[in-house]
Amino acid sequence: MQSSFLRCPKSIAGTALVVLGMFVLYENLAGALARFSHVLGANGSDALGVLPAFALAVSQAAQSQAFDHHGFLQGLFQQMFISSWPLIFVILGTALSKDTLAASKKRLCTCRSRRPSFDK
């Protein structure tokens, strides 16, 4: 009884963390796609200004990488971490819910094995 009593709050907290992490990831992705579609949906004169700006940004990134490898990689990893921090919630929520999922799977397997067989 004690273990099932502790499993329920862990499962609820795990599910809440997974839902929160997935929601924040979805919002980040939706915002990025909205910015990208805004650039793609620009009229001709705006789109012509985007191409030189993109080329300039790529050129500056290449120069930064060539002259300062450590700073470039540090900035790259920092941006990757900032954009993917909601995955920590998803991972923690999955870890909290793992015991409950394993217990329900075990119960499902034992219920299936107790079913009468009608094969002859």
C-alpha positions as CSV (number, residue, x, y, z in Angstrom):
1,M,0.0,0.0,0.0
2,Q,2.8,2.4,0.9
3,S,4.6,1.9,-2.5
4,S,1.4,2.5,-4.5
5,F,0.7,5.6,-2.4
6,L,4.1,7.0,-3.3
7,R,3.8,6.0,-6.9
8,C,0.7,8.2,-7.5
9,P,2.3,11.6,-6.6
10,K,5.4,10.7,-8.5
11,S,3.4,9.8,-11.6
12,I,1.4,13.0,-11.4
13,A,4.5,15.1,-10.9
14,G,6.2,13.2,-13.8
15,T,3.3,13.7,-16.1
16,A,3.1,17.4,-15.2
17,L,6.8,17.9,-15.9
18,V,6.5,16.1,-19.3
19,V,3.5,18.2,-20.2
20,L,5.1,21.4,-19.2
21,G,8.3,20.6,-21.1
22,M,6.5,19.6,-24.2
23,F,4.3,22.8,-24.0
24,V,7.4,25.1,-23.8
25,L,9.2,23.2,-26.6
26,Y,6.1,23.6,-28.7
27,E,5.8,27.3,-28.0
28,N,9.5,27.8,-28.9
29,L,9.1,25.8,-32.1
30,A,5.9,27.7,-33.0
31,G,7.7,31.1,-32.5
32,A,10.7,30.0,-34.6
33,L,8.4,28.8,-37.4
34,A,6.4,32.0,-37.3
35,R,9.6,34.1,-37.6
36,F,10.7,31.8,-40.5
37,S,7.4,32.0,-42.3
38,H,7.4,35.8,-41.9
39,V,10.8,35.9,-43.7
40,L,9.5,33.5,-46.4
41,G,6.2,35.4,-46.8
42,A,7.9,38.8,-47.3
43,N,7.3,40.6,-50.5
44,G,10.0,40.8,-53.1
45,S,11.8,43.9,-51.9
46,D,11.9,42.7,-48.3
47,A,13.1,39.3,-49.4
48,L,16.0,40.9,-51.3
49,G,17.1,42.6,-48.1
50,V,17.1,39.3,-46.2
51,L,19.5,37.5,-48.5
52,P,22.4,40.0,-48.0
53,A,21.7,40.1,-44.3
54,F,21.9,36.4,-44.1
55,A,25.1,36.3,-46.1
56,L,26.6,38.9,-43.8
57,A,25.6,36.9,-40.7
58,V,27.1,33.8,-42.2
59,S,30.3,35.7,-43.0
60,Q,30.6,37.1,-39.5
61,A,30.0,33.7,-38.0
62,A,32.7,32.2,-40.1
63,Q,35.1,35.0,-39.1
64,S,34.3,34.5,-35.5
65,Q,34.8,30.8,-35.7
66,A,38.1,31.3,-37.5
67,F,39.6,33.7,-35.0
68,D,38.0,32.5,-31.8
69,H,37.3,28.8,-31.7
70,H,36.7,28.6,-28.0
71,G,34.3,31.6,-27.9
72,F,32.4,30.5,-31.0
73,L,31.9,27.0,-29.6
74,Q,31.0,28.3,-26.2
75,G,28.4,30.6,-27.7
76,L,27.1,27.8,-29.9
77,F,26.6,25.4,-26.9
78,Q,25.1,28.2,-24.9
79,Q,22.5,28.9,-27.6
80,M,21.8,25.1,-27.9
81,F,21.3,24.9,-24.1
82,I,19.1,27.9,-23.9
83,S,16.8,26.6,-26.7
84,S,16.6,23.1,-25.3
85,W,16.2,23.6,-21.6
86,P,12.6,22.3,-21.6
87,L,14.0,18.9,-22.5
88,I,15.2,18.7,-18.9
89,F,11.6,18.8,-17.7
90,V,10.7,16.0,-20.2
91,I,13.6,13.8,-19.0
92,L,12.9,14.4,-15.3
93,G,9.2,13.7,-15.8
94,T,9.9,10.5,-17.7
95,A,12.2,9.4,-15.0
96,L,9.6,10.1,-12.3
97,S,6.9,8.2,-14.3
98,K,9.1,5.3,-15.2
99,D,8.3,3.3,-12.0
100,T,4.6,3.8,-12.5
101,L,4.8,2.8,-16.2
102,A,6.8,-0.3,-15.4
103,A,4.3,-1.3,-12.6
104,S,1.3,-0.8,-14.9
105,K,3.0,-2.8,-17.7
106,K,3.8,-5.6,-15.2
107,R,0.1,-5.7,-14.1
108,L,-1.0,-5.7,-17.7
109,C,1.2,-8.7,-18.5
110,T,0.0,-10.6,-15.5
111,C,-3.6,-9.9,-16.4
112,R,-3.0,-11.2,-19.9
113,S,-1.4,-14.4,-18.6
114,R,-4.4,-15.2,-16.4
115,R,-6.9,-15.0,-19.3
116,P,-8.4,-18.3,-20.2
117,S,-7.3,-19.7,-23.5
118,F,-10.0,-21.0,-25.9
119,D,-7.6,-22.6,-28.3
120,K,-7.9,-26.4,-28.6
